[in-house]
């Protein structure tokens, strides 16, 4: 069976389904809940793009695959999803403009035969060329100092222009390219695995269809465009990890408004893609997966962007799976996006759905989501609380986070925003999970993960 994996970069679950209370309007994603297997409690393994994607590609946790801030790249011998499907005769392709998948980072794109970059021209965004020219010194410092970029990119002076083009909306042409590729491959009768990383919802959260800038016809738009370069560089340079960092309420509102506008635009693009794919019969022998790699923070827990966290705002992500042989339903079990590795490999090779995320019995048996965060080591003067690695386990509604300071529990049913964590030993956490009806497998997976990280935290 063909597989299309669409990852909407930075789309957090807590921003969806809240149009009535000021959130973005997402009619397509709301309809997709009724037309797919929709997972209400899906969690990423890390809070940023590279490790979260590598977990989907390998089925491994970040501590196992190594693709995190402290060792960018994938150097392990375990085969990737793309390698397994390529070797089985699949056409494997990446379609994105995200520089993390341009081939610079070792091993990240292993197994993908084709790597299609879809970048928009800066000329599509009036005024952006001038803004980039004026901001070049800031952008060069960001590329040099940020841990998001490989040495090849930092040493390439033309990468400034590539980075500038990355912030110009281009997901609609990426989805159009995906449709054309699906149609071509369907005619050749060759199975395919297409991975599409959509970037328009990522910071700086493009609020219009053509540009990351607001219209200059209003005073508010002019002020926002003037603020944007400085705000974006401070986000990209992780300065929110420093002692005393603050964004004004105005900037916080600006960022969240831009994010919601970008989500609404993305919803329309996905709706058009889905309608065209269904109308052309491209989904008849194709499993479509729409998810996100991680969420985003807008002052939540004093954080911004996606870093330094195993909080819900970063780990809880939307996940929708449309399979021609699976009836639509809401799945409310705890699941992890790293299980997409097993799902896509099994279904792609015709193995059915038993034992995968699409199997309700398997979901009920597993019922645990494990996450990790390897801290960002490149920022001077980062607060001590951010200079540590983190881990968490979610079993049912119970969550335990391992920090240097101890192990902290929350009941997500009572405290979904994690405002009142409680210092709790691992043994008592497991007792609570057991009383809530957790399975033996979920408890065993959780205790193994938590004990390992407790020992690790004690050595830091």
N, C-alpha and C positions, 0 to 999 in steps of 0.2 A: 504494500500500500504506500502511496505517496504521502509525504509529510511536509507541511509548511509550518514552521515555528516562527511566530511573530512576537518579538519582545519590544514592548513600548518602554523605552528607557526612562526610569525615574517615576513611573506611575504608581503612586501609593494607593492601597485599597481604601484607606480611610477618607479619601477625597471623593469617592464614588457613591452614588445613591443618596446624595445630600443636597440636591438642587433646592429643595424646599427650605433648607436652613442656610442658604448662601453659598453652597458648593456649586461646582460646575454642572451644567445640564448635559447628560450623556444618554440620549434616547437609544442609540444603537447598542451600547453596552448593556443597558437595562433590558433591551429586547433579547440580547444574546444570552442573558440569564435564563430566559424561557426556551431557548432554542439549542442549548448545549448542555453538557455536564459542567455546571458552574460551581467552583470550589470557593466556599465562603471563608475558609480558614487555611489558606495556602501561605507558606513562609519561605523566604529566601534563606540562603545559608550565610550570606554576608551582606554588608550595607552598601556595597558599591559594585560597579559593573564587572570588572575583570573576574574576581573570585566567584561572584554569583553565576556568571555565565559558564565558567569552567566547571562548576558543580553540575550544571545542566549537561555539559558536554561529556563529563566523565563519571558522574554519579558519586563523586568523592567530595568530602568536606575540604575547606580551604587548607587545613593543616595537613591534608593528605596530598592535594594536588599542587600546593605551593604557590599558586598564582595570586599573591596578595601584595600589599605595600612593601613588604620586606624581602620579597623575591619575585619580581615581576616575570611571569612566564610559566610555561608548563613543560617540565623536563622529565616527568615520570614515564615509565614504560607502558603503563596501562593505556590501551587504545582509546581513542576518542570516539564519540558517536559518529562523527563524519568519516573517520577511518573505517569503522566497521561497516557502515552503509556503502561507502565507496567500494570497499573490497567485495561487497555483495552485488555490485553492478549499478548502484545508484549514481545518478547525477547529483553531486553535492556542491552547494554554492552559498556564499555569503553575499547579502545585498544590504549595504549600509553606507553611511558616510562617517561612522564613528572611527576615530583614528586608532582605538585599541585593537581593531580588527584589520588594520592595513598590512599586517604581516611583519611589523617591526618587532613585536614581542615574541620571544622564542616559544614555539610550540602551540601558541594560542589558536592558530587557524589550521592545525594539522588535520589532514583528511579532506579539506575543502578543495575541490579541483579548480573552482572558479571563485574569484573574489571581485565583486562588482562594486565599485565606489560610485555613488550617485550624489554628486555635489552640485549645488546651485551656483549661478554666477552672482558675484557681489553686486553687479550692475542691476540685478532684479530688485535690490533694496535701496531705494533712493537715500542718499546721505551716508550710507554705511561705509563706502569707500573712503570718504573724507574722515569719518570717525576712526576707522582702522589706521589710516595714515597718522593721525594725531596721537593714537594710542599705541603705536608700534613699540616704543621703549617699554611701556608697561607690559605688553603682551610678551615681548622677548624675555623680560624678567620672570614672568609667570611660567613660560616654557622651561626656562633654565632652572627655576627653583622648585617647581612642582614635581611631586613623585608620580604624577599621572603619565608622564611622557618618557619614552625610551631615549637612550643616548643618541641613537640615529636621528630622532626627531629634534632633540635639543641642538644638535650640531648642524642641522639643515636650515639654512637661513630662509629658504622659501617656505618652510613649514608655517611661518606666520600667516601667510596668505591662505594656506590650507585650513588652518585653525579658524581664520575669519570666515571662510566659506562654510565651515561646519555649522556655524550659528545661523546661517540663512536657511529657512524652511525648505526641505527637499523630500519630505516623506511621501507626498503625493506622487511625484515622479518615481520614487522607489517602489511604491505599491503598483504603479502602472507597469513598471519594468517586471515586477514579480508576476503580474497577470500575463504579460506577453510570454515570459519564460515558461510558465505553467502550460499555456496553450501550445507552445512549440513542443515541449517535452511530451505532452499528452498525445500529440500527433505521431511522435516517433515511438511511442509505446515504451519508453525507458522510464523506470521508476525514478523519483527524485526526492531529495531532501533539501529544501530551501530554508535557510535561516535568515530572517529579516530583522535587523535591529533598527527600530525607528527612533529618531533623535529629536523630534520637534518639541517634545515635552521636557527634555533635558534643559538644565540651565543654559542660557539665560531665559528660557521659557518664552519662545516667540509668540507674541500676542496677536499677530496678524498672519494672514495666509502667505504673504510674500516677504516679510521682513521681521527681524528681531526688534525693530524700532517701531514706536508708536507714530501715528500721524502727527506732523508738525502743525496741523491746522488748529490745534488747541493748545492753550498754555500748559495744561497738565501733561499733554504729550511731549511738549518741548522740554519741560522740567524733567520728566522721566527719562528721556533720551540723554539729557546731560548727566543724570545720576548714574545711568546704566554702566558706563565703562569702569568707573571706580568701584561700584558695587560688585560687578562681575569679577574683577581682579581680586578683590578681597575674598570672595567666595572661593575662587579657584586656587588661591594661595593658602587656604585653610586658616585664615587669620582668626576665625571664630573660635579656634582652639586656644587662643592666648588669653591670659588673665585680663579681665576688664573689658573684653570686646563687647560692643553693643551696636546693634543697628537701631536707628530711630523707629518709632511706631510707624511713621510714614513709609520708610523703606520696607519694613516688614509687610505692611498692607500692599505696597506696590508689588513685591515679589509674589505674594500669594495670589493677587489679582492676575498677574501675568501667567502664573502656573495654571489657574483655573481657565483662563482664556485659551491657553495652549491645549489643555485637555479637551475643551469643547471642540476646537478645530480638529484634533486628532479623532474624536468620535465621528465626525462627519467623514473624514478620510477613510476610516475603517468601514463605515457604513457603505460608502461608494465601492470600495474594494470588494466587500463581501457580496453586495448585490450583483456586481459584474461577474464575479467568480461563479456564484450560484447560477446566474442566468446563462452563462456559457457552459454549464455542466462540468466545471473544473473541480468541484468538490465531491463528485460522485464516487471517486476512488481515492479520496485524499482525506487524511486526518489534519484538521486545522487546529493549531494550538495558539491562543493569544494570552500572553501573560506579561509580567514585568520582571526586571532583574532585581529591583529594590525600590524603596520608597524615597521620601524626601522630607527634610525638616525645615520649618520656618519659625525658628525660635523655640520649638519643642525641646524641652530639657536643655535649653540654652544652646542648641545646635542649629546649624543650617546645612543646606546642601546634603551630601550623603557621606558621612564619615563618623568615626569614633563611637559606634553605636551597635547595640543589639536590641534597641527599642522597637516597639511595634511600628512606629511611624516609618521605620526603614525596612523592617523585615516582612510585614504583612502586605502581600501583593495580590492583585487580581489574577485569576486563572480560569480560562474557559477552554474546553476541549470539545470540538465537534468531530464525531466519528460516525460514518454512515450507518454502522450497525449498533450504535448505542443510543438509547432513548434519553431525551433531555431530562435533567433533574438537578436539584440543588444538593451538593455534597457538603455536609457540615463537619466532617471529620477533619482532624488536624493532618495536613499533608505538607510535604516539602518539595520545592521545585527541583531538587536534585534527583527526585524520582522520575523526572521527565526523561532522563537517560534511559532507564529501563523501559519506560512506556514506549518511547519512540523507536528504540531498537527492536523491541518485541513486536509491536504492531507493524512497523515497517517491513520486517521480514516475514510477515504473515503468521505470526504466532498466536494471534487472538488477543483477548484482553485479560484473560485469567492471570491473577497475580500482579496486575499493574494498577495504576491509579484509577483505571476505569472499572475496576472490580470492587464492589462495595465490601465484600468479605475481606479482601486484602487491606482495604483502607481501615476497616474496623480493627483488624489485627495489629496493624502498625501503630497508627495514632500518636506519633511523636515527630516533632520537628527540632532538629539540632542546628545551632548556628554558632559562628565564631567571628571574631574580628581581630585582625592583626593591625596594630596601631601604625599611624603615619609617622615615620621617624625623621622626616626631613625639615620639620618646622622648629626653629629656635624659639625658645620661650613658651612652648606649649605648656599648658597647665599639667600638673603632675597626674591628675585624674585621667588625662587623655594619653599619657605615656604608658599605657599598659594594654595588653591583649585581653580580650573578653570572650566569654562563651555563655550560651544559654541553652536551655531545653524547655520545650513546651509539651506538656502531656495533658490532654483535655483542656480545662480552663486554667490549669496551674502552670506557672512559669518560674524558673529559677535561673538567675544570672550569677556567674562566677566572676568575681572581681578580686583584685589584690586585697581589698578591704574585708572580704568575706563573701558569703553566698546569700543572695537577696531574692525573696519570693514575692510574687504578686498573684492574686486571683484575677484573671483577666475578665471574668464575668462581673466582678465588683469594681475593678479598677482598670478599665481598658486602656487608659492613658498612662498607666504606671506612675502615678503621682505619689503613692504611699508604699514603697517597697519595705519589706520586713526582713530583718536579718534572721535566717533560718538554716539550720543544718540540712545537709543533703538527705540524711535518713528521715527527717521529719517531712521534708518535701515529698519523698517517695511514699511515705505513709498516707499523706493527703491524697496523692494521685491514686493509690490503691483503694482508699475509701470512696473515691469518685468513680471507681470501676475500671481503671486503666488495665490494659492487658499485660501479661507477663513480658511479652516481647517489648512493649513500649517502656516498661519499667527497666528491663535489662539494658536496652539501648541508652536510656537516659542516664542510668547510674554509671555505666561505663564511660560515657562522655563527660559527665560532671566530675567524677572522681579523677579522671585523667587531667582535666583542666584545673581542679583544685590543687593537685600536686604541682602542676606547672606554675600556677599563681603563687604558690608558696616559695618557689625558687626565684621568682622575679625580684 
